[in-house]
Amino acid sequence: MNKKITPTLIFSIIILCSCNLSPKSEITDVQKEIIIKEIELIWKASIEGIEQLDVQKAFKAFSRKENTRYLRDGYLYESIEVAEKQYADWFANSPGKASLTFNPVAHDVLTEEIVITTAIGKHVFTDSSDSQRTTIVGYSIVWQKEEDTWKMLNMHTSIK
Protein backbone atom coordinates (compact mmCIF):
# COMPACT_ATOMS: atom_id res chain seq x y z
CA MET A 1 0.00 0.00 0.00
CA ASN A 2 1.22 3.49 -0.76
CA LYS A 3 2.62 5.13 2.39
CA LYS A 4 0.98 8.50 1.52
CA ILE A 5 -2.45 6.91 1.25
CA THR A 6 -2.23 4.99 4.54
CA PRO A 7 -2.35 8.03 6.90
CA THR A 8 -5.26 9.49 4.90
CA LEU A 9 -7.11 6.17 5.05
CA ILE A 10 -6.51 5.80 8.81
CA PHE A 11 -7.61 9.40 9.44
CA SER A 12 -10.78 8.82 7.39
CA ILE A 13 -11.60 5.66 9.33
CA ILE A 14 -11.11 7.48 12.66
CA ILE A 15 -13.42 10.31 11.56
CA LEU A 16 -16.04 7.88 10.27
CA CYS A 17 -15.97 5.81 13.45
CA SER A 18 -16.28 8.90 15.64
CA CYS A 19 -19.52 9.97 13.96
CA ASN A 20 -22.73 8.99 15.69
CA LEU A 21 -24.58 7.13 12.97
CA SER A 22 -27.35 5.76 15.16
CA PRO A 23 -30.78 7.06 14.18
CA LYS A 24 -32.74 9.18 16.63
CA SER A 25 -35.54 7.43 18.41
CA GLU A 26 -38.94 7.66 16.76
CA ILE A 27 -41.65 9.82 18.28
CA THR A 28 -44.54 7.68 19.44
CA ASP A 29 -48.13 8.35 18.39
CA VAL A 30 -48.95 9.30 21.99
CA GLN A 31 -46.11 11.85 22.03
CA LYS A 32 -47.34 13.25 18.71
CA GLU A 33 -50.89 13.61 20.07
CA ILE A 34 -49.61 15.50 23.13
CA ILE A 35 -47.51 17.83 20.97
CA ILE A 36 -50.42 18.51 18.60
CA LYS A 37 -52.77 19.30 21.52
CA GLU A 38 -50.22 21.76 22.94
CA ILE A 39 -49.87 23.51 19.57
CA GLU A 40 -53.63 23.62 18.98
CA LEU A 41 -54.19 25.35 22.34
CA ILE A 42 -51.57 28.00 21.56
CA TRP A 43 -52.88 28.50 18.02
CA LYS A 44 -56.47 28.75 19.29
CA ALA A 45 -55.45 31.57 21.66
CA SER A 46 -53.74 33.37 18.76
CA ILE A 47 -56.87 33.05 16.61
CA GLU A 48 -58.98 34.39 19.47
CA GLY A 49 -56.64 37.38 19.58
CA ILE A 50 -57.38 38.08 15.92
CA GLU A 51 -61.13 37.69 16.46
CA GLN A 52 -61.00 39.99 19.50
CA LEU A 53 -58.75 42.48 17.67
CA ASP A 54 -56.16 41.99 20.44
CA VAL A 55 -52.76 42.24 18.76
CA GLN A 56 -50.77 41.13 21.82
CA LYS A 57 -52.82 37.95 22.13
CA ALA A 58 -52.73 37.38 18.37
CA PHE A 59 -48.94 37.66 18.19
CA LYS A 60 -48.05 36.00 21.51
CA ALA A 61 -47.47 32.66 19.74
CA PHE A 62 -44.69 34.09 17.55
CA SER A 63 -41.08 33.51 18.46
CA ARG A 64 -39.07 36.64 19.12
CA LYS A 65 -35.92 35.13 17.68
CA GLU A 66 -34.19 37.14 14.99
CA ASN A 67 -34.82 34.47 12.34
CA THR A 68 -38.61 34.44 12.83
CA ARG A 69 -40.42 35.12 9.56
CA TYR A 70 -43.95 36.05 8.48
CA LEU A 71 -44.78 35.97 4.78
CA ARG A 72 -48.24 37.25 3.85
CA ASP A 73 -49.46 37.30 0.25
CA GLY A 74 -46.04 37.69 -1.27
CA TYR A 75 -44.82 40.23 1.30
CA LEU A 76 -42.07 39.22 3.74
CA TYR A 77 -42.20 41.33 6.87
CA GLU A 78 -38.86 42.73 7.98
CA SER A 79 -39.52 41.35 11.48
CA ILE A 80 -42.34 40.08 13.65
CA GLU A 81 -42.34 43.43 15.44
CA VAL A 82 -43.02 45.22 12.14
CA ALA A 83 -45.89 42.82 11.36
CA GLU A 84 -47.29 43.23 14.87
CA LYS A 85 -47.25 47.03 14.55
CA GLN A 86 -49.09 46.89 11.22
CA TYR A 87 -51.72 44.57 12.67
CA ALA A 88 -52.06 46.83 15.73
CA ASP A 89 -52.83 49.73 13.39
CA TRP A 90 -55.35 47.64 11.45
CA PHE A 91 -57.02 46.39 14.63
CA ALA A 92 -57.21 49.90 16.12
CA ASN A 93 -58.95 51.19 12.99
CA SER A 94 -61.17 48.18 12.39
CA PRO A 95 -64.86 49.05 12.07
CA GLY A 96 -65.96 45.45 12.50
CA LYS A 97 -65.12 41.99 13.74
CA ALA A 98 -63.56 38.82 12.38
CA SER A 99 -64.40 35.15 12.64
CA LEU A 100 -61.94 32.40 11.69
CA THR A 101 -62.52 28.70 11.15
CA PHE A 102 -60.08 26.10 9.86
CA ASN A 103 -60.70 22.96 7.86
CA PRO A 104 -58.66 20.97 7.07
CA VAL A 105 -55.74 21.25 9.47
CA ALA A 106 -52.71 18.95 9.28
CA HIS A 107 -49.89 18.84 11.82
CA ASP A 108 -46.67 17.06 10.84
CA VAL A 109 -44.59 16.34 13.93
CA LEU A 110 -41.06 16.15 12.53
CA THR A 111 -39.19 16.00 15.84
CA GLU A 112 -39.91 16.67 19.50
CA GLU A 113 -39.00 20.30 18.79
CA ILE A 114 -40.24 21.00 15.22
CA VAL A 115 -43.79 20.76 13.83
CA ILE A 116 -45.26 21.96 10.55
CA THR A 117 -48.93 22.95 10.42
CA THR A 118 -50.77 23.30 7.12
CA ALA A 119 -54.34 24.56 7.09
CA ILE A 120 -57.07 26.24 5.10
CA GLY A 121 -58.87 29.00 6.97
CA LYS A 122 -62.15 30.72 6.28
CA HIS A 123 -62.09 34.35 7.45
CA VAL A 124 -65.41 36.14 7.74
CA PHE A 125 -65.17 39.87 8.33
CA THR A 126 -68.33 41.66 9.44
CA ASP A 127 -68.28 45.46 9.25
CA SER A 128 -70.31 47.92 11.33
CA SER A 129 -73.27 47.71 8.91
CA ASP A 130 -73.33 43.88 9.29
CA SER A 131 -72.07 43.44 5.73
CA GLN A 132 -69.84 40.35 5.47
CA ARG A 133 -66.77 39.63 3.39
CA THR A 134 -65.35 36.10 3.28
CA THR A 135 -61.83 35.12 2.28
CA ILE A 136 -60.13 31.75 2.13
CA VAL A 137 -56.57 31.72 3.45
CA GLY A 138 -53.91 29.04 3.19
CA TYR A 139 -51.55 28.69 6.15
CA SER A 140 -48.17 27.04 6.59
CA ILE A 141 -46.59 27.36 10.02
CA VAL A 142 -43.29 26.08 11.36
CA TRP A 143 -43.46 25.63 15.12
CA GLN A 144 -40.39 25.31 17.31
CA LYS A 145 -40.20 24.36 20.97
CA GLU A 146 -38.66 27.21 22.97
CA GLU A 147 -38.16 26.93 26.70
CA ASP A 148 -41.00 24.44 27.22
CA THR A 149 -43.53 26.19 24.98
CA TRP A 150 -44.29 26.13 21.26
CA LYS A 151 -43.63 29.24 19.19
CA MET A 152 -44.26 30.09 15.55
CA LEU A 153 -40.87 30.40 13.91
CA ASN A 154 -42.21 30.89 10.39
CA MET A 155 -45.71 31.55 9.06
CA HIS A 156 -46.84 31.91 5.47
CA THR A 157 -50.38 32.93 4.57
CA SER A 158 -51.93 33.28 1.12
CA ILE A 159 -55.36 34.72 0.46
CA LYS A 160 -57.42 33.16 -2.30
HELIX and SHEET records of a PDB file:
HELIX    1   1 ILE A    5  SER A   18  1                                  14    
HELIX    2   2 ASP A   29  GLU A   51  1                                  23    
HELIX    3   3 VAL A   55  PHE A   59  1                                   5    
HELIX    4   4 ILE A   80  ALA A   92  1                                  13    
SHEET    1   A 6 TYR A  75  LEU A  76  0                                        
SHEET    2   A 6 ARG A  69  ARG A  72 -1                                        
SHEET    3   A 6 THR A 149  ILE A 159  1                                        
SHEET    4   A 6 GLN A 132  GLU A 146 -1                                        
SHEET    5   A 6 ILE A 114  THR A 126 -1                                        
SHEET    6   A 6 LYS A  97  VAL A 109 -1                                        
END                                                                             
